[in-house]
Amino acid sequence: MILSASGWRKVFAASGNEQDPSCQITDDDYNLSIAAADAFIEYIYTKLDIENPVIAVGMDARPTGPKIAEAVIKLLLGKKAIIQFIGIAAAPEIMAYAKKLDGFIYISASHNPIGHNGLKFGLNDGGVLNAAENKIVTEDFKKKIADDNYIAEIKYLVDNTSSLEYKRVLEEMASSKHNAIKAYYDFINLTITDFEDKEKQNQIFASLKKGIENKKIGVVCDFNGSARTISIDKGYFKNLGINFYTMNDEPGQIAHEIIPEAENLIHVAKFMEELQAQGKCDALLGYMPDCDGDRGNIVYWDEKEEKAVILKAQEVFSLSVLAELTYSMWKNPDENKAVCVNCPTSMRIDEITERLGAKLFRAEVGEANVVNCAREHREEGYSIRILGEGSNGGTITYPSAVRDPLNTIFALLKLLLIRDENKEGLYHIWCKKSDLEYKEDFTLSDVINSLPKYTTTGVSESRAVLHIKNPNHTELKAKFQKIFIADWDKKRAQLVEKYGICSWEAIITKGTKESKDVLDFSLSEKGGLKILFKDFKGQALGFIWMRGSGTEPVFRIMCDVKGDNPEMEKELLAWESDMLLRADSN
């Protein structure tokens, strides 16, 4: 089991096959689930010092979820917790609901294949435990499962849990789910509008409705049987007068691979083209969430080319940042604005934030790292409305502490629709700041074409994943540094001539901190390592990046270069891959 702050995950299907859709898990995995829940509830009792904490329990739509939920619920009952079981629920839903409670346990493996599952833990701050808190739970968990006597004792506690109490929790699920949905509705209204005042929220939604009536925008969704099938999406779009077209919209109806990357967005793109062919000309935006529904990348209808286009993850995030920064400027131009992203987010974000006068902060990969980076800088006086991991397209809109595809969709809707008589619209603000010509009849294609041009490795490409044998990443990166410096001396003249690359700078990210001009690559340890390449003026031209995954047994690499330059991106990434494999074999 991988024990990351972003989630504890393993293959739970009893066969051990990660593609197995069976609902059966082994006795050992049932016991692991009990021990995990026990470690978390003990942490809750210690941290909060309260009796009978109220804990939300939910799960995504994976077939092994109910059995893991049974283990978790029975353990919590044995430890005298009060349980709000909401069944299948989207991750942002349970986290919004838990803000009213003491904490949550969410059973999910996010975007991993169907045979995987896992657990996420959180308090009532709207997100998962940070790395330091997760470490406390993790160490206690590892200590517990190493003790055979403990396993026997805790199994006895669970086996003797009152069947009446367990039945009562299940019977109250519908009521708990209703409360969770209501909490999520209220919270998403806040994140979309950035207003707590209901009247001001209504003013923003009235502006959107007016734009929807004029523009006729509908939304298409391939739920792929995810937890969002029974979350707020269908009702939310309907309430705003947005036509909502869905496919694979029954929970557990997982029709294809779960990760919402380009190769799986082809289904929603095809559906959008079918709708357009049927005369549903408002089918202009589409999304596909992953299984826990906290992430969803975007398809849009190119009105000039008359075809559905799948946006790359980095483009989705760039559009979201552009939208939310200009929305903040539209609302309050005097705020001290900033954006927080993960280390491998494309440098197009640097250009966007610079044009819009916002500060940019980078953290290590991991949702919890980016969220906590934003929290730290808010304490310094920055207004940070938008944050996330550009490398996977995940948009986090404050005060949320988790990605949410609805926030992504509504960022785009605000960008397209908000324009009134008294203020410039959001895209108009962007054009003025970018010295671009503005036209009233702009489309999303126009906005996309206005973005700074970069060529970036996709996170789900096979080129972006290496299988490294050396588990000691500190040692691996020390060897990589020696190879890189030797190669740099040999290749420098060629790199100058071919791409204008004259110098480099090593940058590392660990947790919420970024360190520049690093002389020792190994200091990054298991964190992110970036080599930034510069021209003769010291301007950034691109970077290569690496980090071992915290949730999968792989080593991730990527390259980002300025301009439409696939040859440069391909060559630099291949060079990085070759150097790493040589470092791994030494």
N, C-alpha and C positions, 0 to 999 in steps of 0.2 A: 504493500500500500504506500502510495506517495502521500506524504504528510505536509502539504503546502498550506500557507496561509490562505491561498485562493481556493482551497478545497482538498479534502482527503479523498483519494481515488484509487480504485483497482478494478479488475474484472471480477464482478460478483456472480455472473452466470455460472451455475454449478459445473458446467462442462469445461470452463476455463477458456472458452472461445469468445473473443471480444465481439463477434458478430452474432452470437447466439441470442435470439429473442425470447428465450425461456424465462419463466418467472421464478424458477427454483434457485436457491442459494444453498451452500453447504452449511453444516453445523458450525464449522470453524468460522465462517463469515458471519453467521448469526451471532456468534459469541464476540467477534470483533465489533459488531455493531453495538452490542450491549456495552462493551468496555469503552467504546468511543463516547457513547451517551453518558456513561458514568463519569468519565474524566471531565466532560464538559459541565455536568451538573455539580460536581464537586468544586469546580472552578467558580461556578456561579455562587454557590453557598459561601465560599471563602471571600470572593470579591465583594459581593453585595451585602453579606451578613444579614440575610432576611430568612424568614420561615416561609415555606410553600411558595417558591418563585413561580411566576406564571410564564410558561414557555410555549411558544408557537412551534408546531411541528408540521412540516409540509414536504412535498416530494414533486419531482418532475414526472413525466409520463412514461418512464422506463418500466419494463415489466417486473424487475426485481424490487421496485420501490416499496410495494405494500409489505413484503416480508421484512425488509429492513425497518420500515416504520413500526411494525409490530414489536420488534425487538427494542427499538428506541422508546416507544410509548410505555411498554411494560416496565422497563428499567426506571423511567422517570416517575411512574406511579409508585414503584417500590421505594423510591427516594423522596416521596412525599411532595413532588412538584404538582402544580396545577397545569393541565395541558389543554391547549387550544389546537386541536388537530384540524387542519384545513384541507387535507387531502391533496389532490393534484393542484398545484398553484405555481404561478410564475415567480421566479426569484425576486423581482422587484416588489411583487405583491406581498410576499411573506415579510420582506424587510420593512416595507411601509407599515404593515400591521404590527410588527414587533416593536415599533417605536412607542406603542401604547402599553407594551408588556415589559417583561424583564429580559427576554432573550429569545433566541430561536435555534432550532436545528432543522436544516434543510437537506433533504436527501436527493442528491443529484451528481451527475458527472458532466454537466454542462454540455460541451460540444463533442465529447468523446463518443466512440461507437456504442451501439445499443447494449452490448453485454457488460459495459462498465457501469459502475455506480459509485457513490461516495457520500460524504457528508460535509456540509458547511456549517460553521458555528458563528453566532453573533450575539451581541447585546441589544440595546435599544437605540443605537445611534444611526441605524439605517444601513449598516454595512457589515461585512464579516470582521472577525477579530483581526487586529493588526498582527504583524509578525511576532512581536514580543509576547502578546497575549496568547497567540496560537502556540508559541513555543512552550508555554507553561502547560497547556492542555496536552500537547504532544508528548512532552517528557513524562507526564503522569500516565498517559495512555500506554507508552512503551514499558514503563515500570510495571503497570498492572498486568499486561498480557504476558510478561515474562514470568509471572508467578502462577504456577498451576493451581495452588490452593485458592488464589483469588478467583480464577476462572470458575472453579467449582462453586465457590460461595455466591458469586454474582449470578451464576446460572440458576442456583437454587432460589435466590431472591426473585428472579424473573418468573421461574416456573410456578412460584407460589403467589404471584400477583393475583389479586381478586379478579375473577372473571367478570363480576358485576361492574367493577370500576372500569375495566377495559371496555366492556360493552357500552357503558355510559359515554365514554370518550368518543366512540364511534357513532353513537346515536346523536351526539351533539355536534358532529362534524358539519352538518348543513348550516347550523346557526353560526358556528365559528367562521365558516367560509363566507357567509353573508357579511359578517363584520369585517373580514379581511378585504372583501371587494369594496365595501364602503370606504374603508381607510385608504385603499389604493386609489380610488376615484378622487378623493379629496387631495391626496398627495400629488397625483399627476397634474391636477389643476394648478397646484402651487409651482411645480417644476416647469411646466410649460409657460406660465405667465410671469413667474417671478414676483407674484403679488400674493400676500396672505389675505388681503381684503377681498371679500367675495364680489363686491361691486366693481372693483378694478379688474378682477379676473373676468367678470362678465363683459366688461368693455373690450378686453382683448379678444375674447371669443366672438363678440359681436362683429369686430373688425374682420376676424377670420371668416365668419359665416358670410359676410358681405362679399369678401373676395371669392369664396367658394361658389356663391351664386353667379358671380360674373365670369369666373374662369372655368367652372364646371370641372372640379378636380375630384376624381375617385381614387380609392386606394385598393390595391390587390395584395393578397397575402397567401403564401403557401405555408400554412401552419405546420406541416409535416408531423402532425400528431403531437405537437409539443404541449407544454403546460399552458401556453397562451390560448389554447382552444377554449378553455373554460375560465379565462381571466376577463379583463374588462374590455378587450379590444373591440369586439363586435358592437357592444352597446355604446361604447365611447364615440366611435365614428358615426354611428346612427344618430346620436344626440346632436351632433354638430352638422347634420345634414349632408354627410359625406357618404356616397355610395361605397360599399365595402364588399369586394368580391373575394371569396375564399375557396381554397382547395385543401384537401387532406385535413379537414377541420374537426375530426373526432379525436379525443385524447387517446394516445397510444397508436394512432394510425400513422406510424412512422414508415413512410413510403420509400425513402431513400436515405443516403448518408446524412448525418445530423449537422456537421459543421457548416455554417452559412457562408461558405466561400464560393467563388465563381462557378466551380464545377457542379455545385448543387443549386445555384440560383437559376440554372437553365430552365428549371421546371416552372418557376413563377414567371420567367421571361416568356416562355412559350404560352402560358395561360394568358398573360397580358396581350400577346399578339392575337390570340384567339378571340379575346373580348373585343379588341379593336376591330377585327374582321367582322364581328357580329354587330358593329355599330355602337359599341360601348366606348365612345370617344373620350369619356372622362377617366378612363383607366390609365392614369398618367404616372402614378407612383406605386411601387410594390416593395414588399420585404419578405424575408424568410427568417424566422427566429431559430435559434438552437433549442435544444430540448427543455432547458430551464427558462428560456424566454427572456434572458437578460441581454441578449445580443441579436442583432438582426441587420444584415447588410441589404443594400438597396438596388432595385432595378427601376429604371425610368423609361418613359416613352419619348424617344427622340422625334419630335414633331416634324423636323425637317427631313430626316432620313426615313421616317415612318417605320421604325422598328424599335423593339425593346432592347435596351442597353444595360448591361450589368456593370455597375460601378465597382471599381476596386476599393478595397477596405480603406486605403490611405485617402482616396478621393472622398469617400463617405465622411470620414472624420474631418477632412479639410473643409468640406461644405458645412458640417455642423459647427465647427469653430467659427467660420466666417459668419454664419447665421446668428449664432448666439452672441458673438462679440458686437456685431452691428445692432442686434436687438438691445444689448446693454447700452450702447451709445445712443440709440433711439430713445430709450427710457430715461437714461441719466448719463449725459456726456461727461460729467465731472468725476465719475468714479475712477479710482486707481486700479485699473483692470490688469488681470494676469490670466494665463492659461497654464495648466499643468499637464504634461504628457509623459509617456514612457520613453526610454532612451532610443528605441528604433523607430519612433515616429518620424516620418519624412521631414526633410528640411523645408518643404513647402509651408509647413506651419510656422517656421521662423520668419518667412517672408510675409505671411498673412498677419501675424501678430505685429511685426514691425510696421507694416503699412497702417494698421489700425491703432497703433500707439499702445500696445499691450506688452507687458513683460512675459517672458516664457521661462518656465521651470521644467526640468526633466528629472524623472525618478527611474529606478530600476523597473524592469518588467514586473507586472503583477498589479492587479486592480487595487489591492490594499496599499501598495506602495504609492501609487498615484494619488489615491484618496487622502492618505496621510500627509503626503507632500503638500497638497492643497490646504489641508487643515493648518499645517505649520505656517504657510505663507499668509493665510487669512489672519493669523494672529499678529502678523507684521503689518497689517493694514491693507492688504490687497483684496480687491473684490474678484473672486474666482468663480465665475458662473459655469464655465465649461472646462472639462478635464476628461482625460481618458487615454486609451491606448490606440494610437493611430494605426499601429501595425495590424490590429484586428478589426478596426472600424468601430470599436465600442465607444459610445458617447455617454458620459456621465454628466448630468445637468444638476447643479446645486439647487436645493439642498439634498438631492439624492446622493447616495454613496455607492451606487451600483449602476451598471449599464442598463439601458432601457430602449428598445427599438421605437417605442412611442415617442420618446423625447427626440430621437433622430428624425422620425417622420415629421414631427411638428416643428422641428428646427427648419426643415426644408419648406414646410407650408408657410411658416412665418416669413421666410426669405422671399417666397413667391408672392405672398398675398398682402402683407402689411404695407400699405401705402395709403395715406389719408391726405386731407386738404391742408392740414396744418404743419405736417412734418414730412421730410423726405422718407421714402421707403428704405428698407434695409439694403436692397441691392443698389439703390441710388447712392447710399452712403459709401458702399464699397467702391463703386465706380469713381466717385470723387476722390477718395483716398488713394486710388490706384491709377489716377489719370487716364481713366477709360471712358469712352463715349457711352452714355446711358441712353437707352431707348425704352419707351413705355411698354411696348409689346414684347418684352424679353421673355425667354423661356428658360427652363432649367439647363438646357444645352448651352445657352449663352452664359449662364453663371459658371458652368463647368469649364467652358473655354476661357473664362477670365482668370481661372486659378493659375498660380505659378506652375510652370511645367517642370516635372521631375520624372525620372524613370526609377522604379522601385521594385525590388524583389517581393513577390507575393508570399505571405506567411504560409500558405498551404502548398506552395510549389515544392516539388521533390528536391529541387536545387537548394531549398532553404533548410533542409534537414540533414544532419550528419549523424552517423552512429559512431560515437567515440568510445574507445575501450577504457581509457584512463579515467577513473572516477575522481582523481585529484585534480580539480580544475586549476588550482593555484600552480601546481607543477606544470600542467599542460600549457598554461598561458606564459609561464617563464620560458619554456622551450619555444613556444610560438614567437616570443619577442626576439630571440636570437635568430631564428629563421627569417623573420620579417626584416630585421635590420640588415642581414646579409643580402637578402633579396632586393631590398630597397637600393642598396649601393649598386647592384648590378642593373636594376631596371629603371633607375631614376632618369637617365637621359631619354630613354624611350617614352616614359610617362610624361616628361616635359614636352617632348615633341608631339606626341599623339593627343594628349588630353590637357596639356597646360598645367599638370600637377607638379608643383615645385617643392612642396613641403608637407609635413604631416604633424598631427597632434594626437596624442592618446588621451582618451576621456573614459572615465569609469563611473558607473552608477551602482550604488549599494543602498538598498532601502530607499529612503527619501532624498538621499544626497548625491549630487553630481560633482565629480572632481575633474578639473581640466589640467592640461599640461603635465600629465602623469609620466614619470620616468620609469616606473616599474610596473609592467602589465600585470604581474602576478598579484598585485594589491587588490585587483578586482575580485579575486577568489571565485566564488560562485555567482557574482554579480555580472553586470553587463560591461563589455569592453568594446569601445568604438575607436576606430582609427579614422580621423577626419583629414581629408586631403584638401590642400589649398593651392591657389594660384600664386603668381609672383607678388600680387598685392596683399596676400594673406586672406583673400576671400575664399569661403568654402565652396568647393566644387562637388563634393560627395563624401560618402563614408562607407566603410565596411563595419559590421557589428557582429558580435557573437555572445551567446549565453546558453548554458545548459538549462533545459526546461525544468520548471519546478513541479509540473503536473504530468509530464510524460517522459519516458526514458530516452530522450533524444537531445542533441545539441543543435541549437537553432543559429543560423547565420543569415545575413541579408546585406544588401547593398542599396544605396540611394545616391543617385547622381543628378546634377542639375541639367534640365533640358530634356528634350526627346532624344535620348542617346542610349538605345538598347545595347549597342556594341560595347560601350564603356561599362555599363552595368554588368553585362555578361562576363567581360574580361576580368574586372575587379573581383567579382564574386568567385569566379573559377580560381583566381589566384589565392583568395582567402581560403577556399576549400582545400586547395593543394597544400598550402602552408600548415593548416590545421592537421591534415592527415599525416603529413611528415612529422609534425610535433608529436602526434599520437603514436607513431611507430618507433620513435627514438627511445 
